[in-house]
Amino acid sequence: MPPAQACALQAALRCVQQGDALRSRLQQHIARFRRGVAGLPLTLSASQTAIQPLLVGTTSGRWIWRSGCASRACGSAPFVRRRCRRAGRGCVLR
C-alpha cells in the first residue's frame, strides 16, 4: 500500500472513531441554538439537523433579524441565502 493511501486510511479511521463524539457535540449546539431562539418572536421549524430553518415573517421578527439580536441570543452568526442567477461559469448575487 502506498504511504499516501495508508495516511488517508488512518485519517478516515480517526474520523469514524470520533463520529459519536462529534454527533453528540452537534446535538448540543442544535439544542443551544433552539433555546436561544425560543424567547424571540421567530418561528423555528421542527428540525434536529444542523440546518435550523427560521421563519422571519413578522415586523418584530424582521427587526430582530436585521439588528443582529437573533445571532447574539443564539451565539452564532446568521446565514442568509441569497437568490442568484447564473452568469457564465459563476453565480452573481443580487
N, C-alpha and C positions, 0 to 999 in steps of 0.2 A: 504494500500500500504506500503510495507517495506521501511524504511528510505533510504537504498541504491538506491532503484529504484526511489524514489522521487528526490534524489540528481542527479541521472543520467538524469532524465527528465528535471530538471531545467537547467542543463548544456547544454542539447540538445536544449532547447528553447532559451538560450542565443546565441548559435551558429546560429540558424535560424534568430534571430533578428539582429545579426551583419553581416549577409551574404552580404547584399548590400554594406555595407562599405568595407568589405574585398574584394569583387569582384572589386569595384572601385579602391582600392589600388593596386590590382594585375594588372589591366589595366594600371595604371600609371607606374608601374615597367616595364611592357612589352614595353610601349612607350619609356621609358628612355633607355632601352636596345637597341631598334631598332634605336634610334637617335645616340647612342654611336657607333653602328656598321656601320652606314650609311657612314661615312667618310673613312672606311677601305676597302682594296681590298678583301673583303669577300662577298660571295653570301648568302644572308639571304632569306630563303624560306618564302612564304606568310603564316603566321600563327598568329592568335590573341590569342592563348592559352599560357599557361605558358611554354610550350615546344617550343623553338625557334631554328629550325634547321639551322645550318651554314654549308655551303659547303666551305671547305678549299682546293681548288684544284690547285691554282697557287703557284708558288715558293714563291712569296712575301706573299701570304696568309698563307702558312705553316710557314714562318719565323715569321710573326706577331703572329701566334698562339703559336709557341714554345717559343718565347721570353716573352710572357705574356702581350704584348701590348693590345691585344683584351680585356683581362679581366680588365686591368686598364682603358681603354677607356669606358667600359660599367659599371664599378663599381661592377663587380661580378666575382667570380672565375669560370673558365671554367669547364665544365663537359665533360669528355671523356669516352664514352662507350667502354669497353674492351671486346674482344672476350674471351669466357671462354668455358671450356669443363667440363663435369660432371665427378666427381671423387668420387664415392660413394654417400654420402649424401650431400656433399658440392659442391662448384664450385671453380675451380682452375683458377686463372687469368694467362694468358701467355703474 
